[in-house]
Amino acid sequence: MNFTDCNSSSRYAVLRLTEQSLRDLETLLFRRYPQEEWATFIRFGYRRTTWGLVLTLVDLIPPDAGDLDEGSPIVVLKARYSRRALIAAENGELAIGVIHSHPKGCHVAPSSLDDEMDDYFAGEFAAYSGGAPYVSAIFARDEIGHLQVSGRIVDGDDVLPLREMFVVGTQLQRLSSPLIAAAPTTVEMPLESPTARLESVYGEASARILRESTAGIVGCSGTGSPAAHVLARAGVCRFVLVDFDDFSPSNHERFHASTWKDCIATTPRKKNVMLAELIRSINPNAEIVLCQGNVLDEHVLDELLRCDFLLGCTDTHHARLALSEYAIHYNLPVLDTGVLMEGEYGIINCQTIEVTEYGPALPCALCGGTINTQRLNVELMSPQAKAQAVKAAELANAKGLDGTQYWNGEPPTLPTVGYLTTTAGALLAGYAIGKVTGAFATPASRFQFDIGFPHLGYVAVPRRLRTTCRCGTLGGWADQARAYRNVARPDHFAEPEFARFPKSG
């Protein structure tokens, strides 16, 4: 296998794992540090995307006593340990790989012995797994003790470099491989930093983390537009914006990216295009991917998997359910928000904002009871299926039967106003900033508050995994969990369109 051109490839891989998995790995791999190496086989889920590979660590196949040569300063894997990993590859749906450590001062560049090991295992695991990718990663510590990671993934005839490792937990971490040169920046900065106030609170390191982060925003209107607005002003430079709706004048009161010209224009424009223009007016160097489609589309998912985190800013039940399952299956952190207003005769008695975190080890939206299955079904129905349901309801009513069992009408549009959606979106962006920088966390993984109640009526909503739901057993299974998803893209949904706002200069 020729590994020479691996790091010059335009295609690449990312690895996503939980904070607990990283702790387990470091404890195991550095047990003989700083002088000697150690290793473990791993199981991981994977997804082949339009740009490369997403790898999601599921669990370790740790070495038993005698599986590795304790007398050797470098990694020597005994045949019985290799056989155990090969059997796991043959009998399971997941792919297998190996991660090993390098001693102090050796960094993460693979040695000629690493080349020989990977050349052998790539062929063996491909044969036993039926063609699944083989991953080889190296952990080491730099001069001041910070973790470094590199890797390469053999997928058929392709060898892809591991570009980044995302760690999901109380804090979001991204480690970039030092073997891959960072893209040169041509950003022209003003004399005073636009994020100087933020840096004075969070520190310059946090500001740098935000600049290097990629935010995925699903739903670009009432809550999504203020969230993007806040993140752009906080220095986030990369966005993936998902929305298929056109702007209409009734959106203007809630939508941060519209102007009066948009309200009187004769040709409507896409909301995410308008939001991209707002972001670029704040930062001309922002890189933006526009996905004019549905979150259920596979190509949209490919783009979302590039992101550090996702914000769920949609009021559709299928999008919320899909995001919660992506969060679990791909170790992809999601913060979701929704608002509810109720009242009558001009008197408002409910102004509730809810924030929910989705991710590994947390319940999906179905477990959490936030999905109305009847509304979910209506959202996914084709126009023909709706017409048939309406006709069936009319026939039932004519016979004196309950027609609502066939059709109970379109789900009502939830009434919202700009100050409430802006508050929800801005808070969601704030919690994302806290999570990315490690500065603070949400008060609970799911909570509600009402701005009209004393003490804001704050309630932390209890959450538990339902025993009848598989979400608790599929963390990190990536595409291998596809058969267990509760929602999928219907054929009648329009094909998505993509556009890119590349970095200027």
Disulfide bonds with the S-S distance in Angstrom:
none
